[in-house]
Amino acid sequence: MSATVELPVWLVLATLLLAGLWLLQHFVLPSARWVLHRRANRVIDEVNTRLQLKIPSFKLTRREVLIDRISFHPDVMDLVATLAAERQMPREVLMREVQTYAREIVPAFNALLYFKAAYWLARRLLHALYRIRLGFADDTALSQLDDKTSVVFLMNHRSNMDYVVATYLAAERTALSYAVGEWARVWPLQQLIRAMGGYFVRRDSGDPLYRRVLQCYVQMAAEGGVPQAIFPEGRLTRDGKLAPPRLGLLGYLVRGFDPVGERDIVFIPVGINYDRVFEDRTLLRHRGGLPKRGKLPTTLTLIRFLAKNIWQSLRGQRYRYGYACVNFGKPVSLKLWLASNANDPAEPLQDASQLANDLMQRVGEITPILPVALVTSVFAANPDRHYAELELKGAVFDLLQRLEGSGHRAYIPRSDRDYAVTVGVRMLTLRRILLESDGVYRVNPDEASLLNYYANSIAHLRDGDNNDSG
């Protein structure tokens, strides 16, 4: 029994490795999952006490369960059978495609990541870049919604920062689920977005099977009471103007809605605006039909941008990029809208065009009016005119008075109109969109398109004001 046994070093190492893997699989990982699951449950219990819209059980359902529910949804199975007969191919091949689409779409919500890490990161990032402001929110109406209501936030799409801004400002009210384009399907951004409850959408997919899987997920999420956020424009505005709505996800929601069922869908219009949009020049390039920049020029531009900001911070000369403001509008009940606008409120709405246009108009009406938008609007109306400081302030005050007189919401920093003009002019002169000489301001001809981009953010409000005046 006391004899010595000699073993090769490689065998000892292999045995230790296998033993370590066994311990990791059977003790360490299950223990870690148990601890994280317990902490996540505590976070959910905590936030549900203060959220106006509680986290629904559908959002907490295991991802694999949701994938199976969508893959074997009756509507999906019916289409699989039809396509299998039309294309003369085995159903198993199409079901593999369904599984791929379902895994691509279904998120994996993590409450710890959403309410702790993501919220902290969003708050730090946004306050480092902007002066974040909540202009208006009808919290009373939101808190009065019952558990049988599915809430959908519809917002204009000006920047990829919209996801961060809306998530941060809505975190005290609910946990939003976003539809995100394929641009974000890169590691590790893809995993982060899924963990925050986002799901990926192929914007221009012509595959009927993919569209059916996506439709089933959107309808199941709505039926499960998941608060969703949708950009009806479908993509970032290229010229700064509010774009007409695309039906897309909104059409799927309406198509699956039962007007006489227990659950109602309530739409919350959301208006977002910025004094500076980081993608402005890139968006104008796309609008002009210019070719996309390669990865190397894009990377070099990003490095120069970061280096410039670091250098300005070290010298104490860095300004934040103005104001970013969000307005949450009054809720719109789909049942009540159908009762007022549909020929037969008891029948499902087949064409969502009228609803989409109505909701988009409501979003436009609450677009925040910010200092840069006001100043650029004055110059866009008279691009060849030179303004002394007092003349410019007088023209901005006149425009602001007309817009507010029409019921539109402006965010005035410190409630000081004089300071608001100063902030807007400072932003534009720092970027050389406006040129100043001896106290007189004029448009930089090389940046006229950029000036119009920011003026266009409230162009629909100015057009309505002009129509009312006429």
C-alpha positions in Angstrom: 0.0 0.0 0.0 3.0 2.3 0.5 4.5 1.6 -2.9 5.3 4.6 -5.1 3.6 5.0 -8.4 5.4 7.0 -11.1 3.3 8.8 -13.7 4.4 10.9 -16.7 4.1 14.6 -16.2 1.8 14.9 -19.2 -0.6 12.4 -17.6 -0.7 14.3 -14.3 -1.3 17.6 -16.0 -4.1 16.1 -18.1 -5.7 14.5 -15.0 -5.6 17.9 -13.2 -7.0 19.6 -16.2 -9.9 17.2 -16.4 -10.6 17.4 -12.7 -10.6 21.2 -12.9 -13.0 21.1 -15.8 -15.3 18.8 -13.9 -15.3 21.0 -10.9 -15.9 24.1 -13.1 -18.8 22.5 -14.8 -20.5 20.8 -11.8 -19.7 23.3 -9.0 -18.2 26.6 -9.9 -20.5 27.6 -12.9 -23.7 26.4 -11.3 -22.8 28.3 -8.1 -22.0 31.4 -10.1 -25.3 31.1 -12.0 -27.2 30.7 -8.8 -25.6 33.8 -7.2 -26.2 35.9 -10.3 -29.8 34.6 -10.6 -30.5 35.5 -7.0 -29.0 39.0 -7.4 -31.0 39.5 -10.6 -34.2 38.5 -8.8 -33.4 41.0 -6.1 -32.8 43.8 -8.7 -36.1 42.9 -10.4 -38.0 43.0 -7.1 -36.3 46.4 -6.2 -37.0 48.1 -9.6 -40.5 46.9 -9.8 -41.3 48.8 -6.7 -40.4 52.1 -8.4 -41.1 51.5 -12.1 -44.3 52.9 -13.6 -44.4 49.9 -16.0 -43.4 46.7 -14.3 -41.1 44.2 -15.9 -43.4 41.6 -17.5 -42.9 37.9 -17.1 -42.4 37.5 -20.9 -39.3 39.5 -20.7 -37.9 37.2 -18.0 -38.7 34.0 -19.9 -35.7 31.9 -20.8 -34.4 32.6 -24.3 -34.5 29.0 -25.4 -38.2 28.8 -24.5 -39.1 31.9 -26.5 -37.1 30.5 -29.5 -39.1 27.3 -29.4 -42.4 29.2 -29.0 -41.7 31.3 -32.1 -40.3 28.4 -34.2 -43.4 26.4 -33.6 -45.9 29.2 -33.7 -48.9 28.2 -35.8 -48.5 31.1 -38.3 -44.8 30.1 -38.8 -45.7 26.5 -39.3 -48.4 27.3 -41.8 -46.0 29.4 -43.9 -43.3 26.6 -43.7 -45.8 24.1 -45.1 -46.8 26.5 -47.9 -43.2 27.3 -48.8 -42.1 23.6 -48.7 -44.8 22.8 -51.2 -44.0 25.8 -53.5 -40.3 25.3 -53.4 -40.4 21.5 -53.4 -38.0 21.2 -50.5 -38.0 19.3 -47.2 -39.7 21.1 -44.2 -36.6 20.3 -42.1 -34.5 22.7 -44.2 -37.0 25.5 -43.7 -37.3 24.8 -40.0 -33.5 25.2 -39.7 -33.9 28.6 -41.3 -36.7 29.4 -38.8 -34.4 28.4 -35.9 -31.6 30.6 -37.3 -34.0 33.6 -37.6 -35.5 33.1 -34.2 -32.0 32.9 -32.5 -31.0 36.0 -34.4 -34.1 38.0 -33.2 -34.9 36.8 -29.7 -33.1 38.8 -26.9 -31.7 37.6 -23.6 -32.7 40.3 -21.1 -30.4 40.7 -18.1 -31.8 42.9 -15.3 -28.4 43.3 -13.6 -26.8 44.5 -16.8 -29.7 46.8 -17.8 -30.4 48.5 -14.5 -26.9 48.5 -13.0 -24.1 48.4 -15.5 -25.9 49.9 -18.6 -27.6 52.6 -16.6 -24.4 53.6 -14.9 -22.5 53.6 -18.2 -25.2 55.5 -20.0 -25.4 58.2 -17.3 -21.6 58.7 -17.3 -21.3 58.8 -21.1 -24.3 61.1 -21.7 -23.3 63.6 -19.0 -19.8 63.7 -20.3 -21.1 64.5 -23.8 -24.3 66.5 -23.4 -26.4 68.5 -21.0 -29.2 66.0 -20.8 -32.7 67.4 -20.2 -36.1 65.8 -19.9 -38.4 68.5 -21.3 -41.9 67.0 -20.7 -43.3 63.6 -19.6 -46.9 62.8 -18.7 -45.9 60.5 -15.9 -49.4 60.6 -14.3 -51.0 59.0 -17.4 -48.3 56.5 -17.7 -48.7 55.4 -14.1 -52.4 54.9 -14.6 -52.0 52.2 -17.3 -53.0 48.8 -16.1 -51.2 45.4 -16.4 -53.3 44.6 -19.5 -51.7 47.3 -21.5 -48.8 47.0 -24.0 -46.8 50.2 -24.2 -45.0 51.2 -27.4 -42.7 54.2 -27.5 -42.5 55.8 -30.9 -39.6 58.2 -31.5 -37.9 60.1 -34.2 -34.4 58.9 -35.2 -31.7 61.5 -35.3 -28.7 59.7 -33.9 -27.5 56.3 -32.8 -27.2 58.0 -29.4 -31.1 57.9 -29.4 -30.8 54.3 -27.9 -28.7 55.5 -25.0 -30.6 58.7 -24.3 -34.0 57.1 -24.3 -32.8 54.1 -22.3 -31.3 56.4 -19.7 -34.3 58.8 -19.4 -36.9 56.0 -19.5 -35.0 53.8 -16.9 -37.1 55.3 -14.0 -40.3 54.4 -15.9 -39.6 51.0 -17.6 -37.2 48.7 -19.3 -37.4 49.3 -23.1 -36.9 46.7 -25.8 -35.5 48.1 -29.0 -35.4 46.9 -32.6 -31.8 47.4 -33.7 -30.4 47.3 -37.3 -27.8 44.8 -38.5 -25.0 47.4 -38.1 -24.8 46.5 -34.4 -24.3 42.7 -35.0 -20.6 42.8 -34.0 -18.9 41.4 -31.0 -19.3 42.4 -28.2 -22.0 45.0 -29.0 -24.3 42.2 -30.2 -24.2 40.4 -26.9 -24.6 43.7 -24.9 -27.7 44.7 -26.9 -29.3 41.3 -26.5 -28.7 41.4 -22.7 -30.4 44.8 -22.6 -33.5 43.4 -24.2 -32.8 44.6 -27.8 -33.5 42.5 -30.8 -32.0 42.7 -34.3 -33.9 43.4 -37.5 -32.9 43.0 -41.1 -34.4 46.2 -42.4 -34.8 45.3 -46.1 -35.2 41.5 -46.0 -37.4 40.2 -48.7 -37.6 36.7 -47.2 -41.2 36.0 -46.3 -40.2 33.4 -43.7 -37.9 35.9 -41.9 -40.7 38.5 -41.9 -43.1 36.0 -40.5 -40.8 35.0 -37.7 -40.1 38.7 -36.9 -43.9 39.4 -36.9 -44.6 36.6 -34.5 -41.9 37.8 -32.1 -43.2 41.4 -32.1 -46.8 40.3 -31.6 -45.8 37.8 -28.9 -43.8 40.5 -27.1 -46.7 43.0 -27.3 -49.2 40.3 -26.1 -46.7 39.6 -23.2 -46.8 43.3 -22.2 -43.1 44.1 -23.1 -42.6 47.9 -23.4 -41.1 48.4 -26.9 -39.4 51.3 -28.6 -39.8 51.8 -32.3 -38.4 54.3 -34.8 -41.2 54.7 -37.3 -38.9 56.4 -39.8 -37.0 53.2 -40.1 -33.5 54.8 -40.3 -31.5 57.9 -39.3 -32.7 61.1 -41.0 -30.2 62.0 -43.8 -31.1 65.7 -44.1 -32.3 66.5 -40.5 -35.9 66.6 -41.5 -38.6 64.4 -39.9 -39.1 61.5 -42.4 -42.5 59.9 -43.3 -43.2 56.7 -41.4 -42.6 53.2 -42.6 -45.1 50.6 -41.6 -42.6 47.8 -40.7 -42.8 46.9 -37.0 -45.8 49.1 -36.4 -47.7 47.2 -39.1 -46.9 43.9 -37.4 -48.2 45.2 -34.1 -51.4 46.5 -35.5 -52.0 43.4 -37.6 -51.8 41.1 -34.6 -54.1 43.4 -32.4 -57.5 42.1 -31.3 -59.7 45.2 -30.9 -62.2 43.3 -28.6 -59.6 41.5 -26.6 -58.5 42.3 -23.0 -55.2 43.8 -23.9 -54.8 47.3 -25.3 -51.8 48.9 -27.1 -50.9 52.4 -25.9 -48.5 54.4 -28.0 -46.2 57.0 -26.4 -44.9 59.6 -28.8 -41.3 60.6 -28.1 -39.4 63.6 -29.5 -35.6 63.8 -29.4 -33.3 66.5 -30.5 -29.6 67.5 -30.1 -27.5 70.6 -30.4 -25.0 68.3 -32.1 -25.4 65.0 -33.8 -22.2 63.1 -34.0 -23.1 61.4 -37.3 -24.2 64.7 -39.0 -21.4 64.8 -41.7 -21.6 61.1 -42.4 -25.4 61.3 -42.9 -25.0 64.3 -45.2 -22.4 62.3 -47.2 -25.0 59.4 -47.6 -27.6 61.9 -48.7 -25.3 63.4 -51.3 -24.7 59.9 -52.8 -21.0 60.0 -51.9 -19.3 56.6 -51.4 -19.0 55.3 -47.9 -15.7 55.9 -46.3 -13.4 52.9 -45.7 -12.5 51.5 -42.3 -9.1 53.2 -42.2 -10.4 56.8 -42.8 -13.2 56.2 -40.4 -10.8 54.9 -37.7 -8.4 57.8 -38.3 -11.3 60.3 -38.0 -12.3 58.6 -34.7 -8.8 58.8 -33.3 -8.5 62.5 -34.3 -11.8 63.2 -32.6 -10.8 61.4 -29.4 -7.3 63.0 -29.4 -8.8 66.5 -29.9 -11.2 66.0 -27.0 -8.5 64.7 -24.7 -6.2 67.7 -25.6 -9.1 70.2 -25.0 -9.9 68.6 -21.6 -6.3 68.8 -20.5 -6.2 72.5 -21.4 -9.6 73.2 -19.8 -11.0 74.3 -23.2 -13.5 71.5 -23.8 -17.2 72.2 -24.0 -19.9 69.6 -23.9 -21.8 69.3 -27.2 -24.7 71.4 -26.1 -28.1 70.1 -25.0 -29.8 66.8 -25.7 -33.5 66.9 -24.8 -36.4 64.4 -24.9 -40.1 65.0 -24.7 -42.6 62.2 -23.8 -46.0 62.9 -25.3 -49.5 61.9 -24.1 -50.5 58.2 -24.5 -52.6 57.2 -27.5 -54.8 54.1 -26.9 -55.2 52.0 -30.0 -58.7 50.9 -29.0 -59.8 54.5 -28.6 -58.1 55.5 -31.9 -59.9 52.7 -33.7 -63.2 53.8 -32.2 -62.6 57.3 -33.5 -61.0 56.5 -36.9 -61.8 53.0 -38.1 -64.9 52.1 -40.1 -65.5 49.1 -37.9 -63.6 49.3 -34.5 -64.3 45.7 -33.8 -62.4 44.5 -36.8 -58.5 44.2 -36.9 -56.9 47.2 -38.8 -55.5 45.9 -42.1 -53.9 49.2 -43.3 -51.9 51.0 -40.6 -51.0 54.0 -42.9 -53.4 56.4 -41.3 -52.4 55.4 -37.8 -48.7 55.7 -38.6 -49.1 59.2 -40.1 -51.2 60.3 -37.1 -48.6 59.0 -34.6 -45.7 60.5 -36.6 -47.4 63.8 -36.6 -47.7 63.6 -32.8 -44.0 62.8 -32.5 -43.2 65.8 -34.7 -45.3 68.1 -32.6 -43.3 67.4 -29.5 -39.8 67.6 -31.1 -37.8 69.7 -28.6 -36.7 73.1 -29.8 -33.1 73.7 -28.8 -30.7 76.6 -29.1 -28.8 75.4 -32.1 -32.0 74.7 -34.0 -33.3 78.2 -33.3 -30.2 80.0 -34.4 -29.7 77.9 -37.6 -33.4 78.4 -38.5 -32.9 82.2 -38.5 -29.9 81.9 -40.8 -31.5 79.2 -43.0 -34.4 81.6 -43.7 -31.9 84.3 -44.8 -28.7 82.6 -45.7 -27.0 85.6 -47.3 -27.8 88.0 -44.5 -25.2 89.1 -41.9 -26.5 89.6 -38.3 -25.1 91.7 -35.5 -25.6 90.1 -32.1 -28.6 92.2 -31.1 -30.2 91.7 -34.5 -29.7 87.9 -34.3 -31.2 87.8 -30.8 -34.2 89.8 -31.9 -34.8 87.4 -34.8 -34.5 84.3 -32.6 -36.8 85.8 -30.0 -39.4 86.5 -32.7 -39.2 82.9 -34.1 -39.4 81.5 -30.5 -42.4 83.5 -29.7 -44.2 82.3 -32.8 -43.3 78.6 -32.2 -44.4 78.8 -28.5 -47.5 80.7 -29.5 -48.4 77.7 -31.7 -48.1 75.3 -28.7 -44.7 73.9 -29.4 -42.2 73.1 -26.6 -38.8 74.9 -26.5 -36.1 74.1 -24.0 -34.6 77.4 -22.8 -31.4 76.9 -20.8 -31.7 78.5 -17.3 -35.1 80.0 -18.6 -32.9 82.7 -20.1 -33.6 83.4 -23.8 -30.6 85.6 -24.1 -28.3 82.8 -22.8 -30.0 80.3 -25.1 -29.0 82.4 -28.2 -25.4 82.7 -26.7 -25.2 78.9 -26.3 -26.4 78.3 -29.9 -24.1 80.8 -31.4 -21.1 79.5 -29.4 -21.8 75.9 -30.6 -22.0 77.0 -34.2 -18.9 79.3 -34.2 -16.8 76.6 -32.5 -17.6 74.3 -35.4 -17.1 77.2 -37.9 -20.7 76.7 -39.2 -21.1 80.4 -38.4 -18.2 82.9 -39.0 -17.9 86.0 -36.8 -16.1 89.2 -37.6 -16.3 92.4 -35.5 -19.5 91.1 -33.7 -21.2 90.3 -37.0 -22.2 86.7 -37.8 -22.7 85.1 -41.2 -23.0 81.6 -42.6 -19.8 79.8 -43.6 -20.5 78.8 -47.3 -18.6 75.6 -46.9 -20.9 74.5 -44.0 -24.3 75.6 -45.4 -25.6 72.0 -45.7 -24.6 71.4 -42.1 -26.4 74.5 -41.0 -29.6 73.5 -42.9 -29.3 70.0 -41.3 -29.8 71.4 -37.8 -32.5 74.0 -39.0 -34.4 71.1 -40.5 -34.8 69.4 -37.1 -37.7 71.9 -36.5 -38.6 72.6 -40.1 -42.0 70.9 -39.7 -42.8 73.1 -36.8 -41.8 76.3 -38.7 -43.8 75.2 -41.7 -46.9 74.7 -39.5 -46.3 78.1 -37.9 -46.1 79.7 -41.4 -49.3 78.0 -42.5 -51.0 79.2 -39.4 -49.8 82.7 -39.9 -50.9 82.7 -43.5 
